[in-house]
């Protein structure tokens, strides 16, 4: 899908905003890719991020999916805009485990005031990748 970029400096603006997110720094997430209407956030899995069964906690998975979706929408906003989640849902069909997680977020409705992005969380293991079901999400 071809997107209309309203801010030619969108990538710097998005990466600067991500760098100010103390929560992403706390969990060790990094923004690995930004392009108009799409964002990827990667998270190395470590013990401190797991729940009682040693899978990555669902709240942590939600954190990276939420941020990836918000920043995908943010790439298409004017320079003076900001982004905030207004709705967020995630379906986890398999436990989050592996060496690292990757949240991929493409925009699906860039023209609306409330932009829709569908983050798709991906778990990485040593041998294979396994996709999770897309999430529904909206950002201002």
DRENMI-622227 format. One record per residue (C-alpha): residue in three letters; x negated, y negated, z. Coordinates in steps of 0.5 Angstrom, whole numbers, plus 2048, in hexadecimal, padded with zeros to 3 digits. Layout:
BEGIN
ALAXYZ ...
END
This chain:
BEGIN
UNK800800800 UNK7FD7F97FE UNK7FE7F4804 UNK7FE7EC804 UNK7F87EA808 UNK7FA7E380B UNK7F37E280F UNK7ED7E380B UNK7E97E4812 UNK7EE7E9814 UNK7E97EF816 UNK7E57EA81A UNK7EB7E881E UNK7ED7EF81F UNK7E67F1821 UNK7E67EB826 UNK7EC7ED829 UNK7EB7F482A UNK7E47F282D UNK7E87EE832 UNK7EC7F4834 UNK7EA7F683B UNK7EE7FD83B UNK7EB7FF834 UNK7E47FE837 UNK7E680283E UNK7E780883A UNK7E2807835 UNK7E680682F UNK7E3803828 UNK7E6800822 UNK7E380481C UNK7E7801816 UNK7EB7FB815 UNK7EE7F980E UNK7F57F680C UNK7FA7FA80F UNK7F67FF812 UNK7F2800819 UNK7EE80681C UNK7EC807823 UNK7E780C825 UNK7E780F82C UNK7E181482F UNK7E4819833 UNK7E281983A UNK7E481C841 UNK7E6816844 UNK7EC81583F UNK7EF81C840 UNK7F581E844 UNK7F5824848 UNK7F5829843 UNK7EF826840 UNK7F282383A UNK7F281C838 UNK7F781883C UNK7FD816838 UNK7FD80F83A UNK7F680F838 UNK7F8811831 UNK7FE80C831 UNK7F9807833 UNK7F580882C UNK7FB809828 UNK7FE80382A UNK7F87FF829 UNK7F7801822 UNK7FE800820 UNK7FE7F9823 UNK7F77F7820 UNK7F97FA819 UNK7FF7F5819 UNK7FB7F081C UNK7F67F0815 UNK7FC7EE811 UNK7FE7E8816 UNK7FC7E1815 UNK7F67DE819 UNK7FA7DB81E UNK7FE7E1820 UNK7FE7E6825 UNK8007ED826 UNK8047F082C UNK8077F782C UNK80F7F782C UNK8107FE82B UNK80C80482C UNK80E80C82B UNK80981282A UNK80A819829 UNK80581E82C UNK805824828 UNK7FF82782B UNK7FA826831 UNK7F582082F UNK7EE824830 UNK7E882482C UNK7E181F82C UNK7E581982A UNK7EC816828 UNK7ED812822 UNK7F380D822 UNK7F580C81A UNK7FA806819 UNK7FD804812 UNK8027FF812 UNK80980180F UNK80D7FB80F UNK8087F580F UNK80E7EF80C UNK8127F0812 UNK8117EB818 UNK8117F181D UNK80C7F5819 UNK80C7FD819 UNK806801819 UNK80580881A UNK7FF80B81E UNK7FD81281D UNK7F9815822 UNK7F3819820 UNK7EF81E824 UNK7E9820822 UNK7E5826824 UNK7DF82A822 UNK7E282E81D UNK7E882A81A UNK7ED82481A UNK7F482581D UNK7F982081B UNK7FE81E820 UNK80581B81E UNK80681481C UNK80880F822 UNK80D80A821 UNK80B803823 UNK80D7FC822 UNK8087F5823 UNK80A7EE823 
END
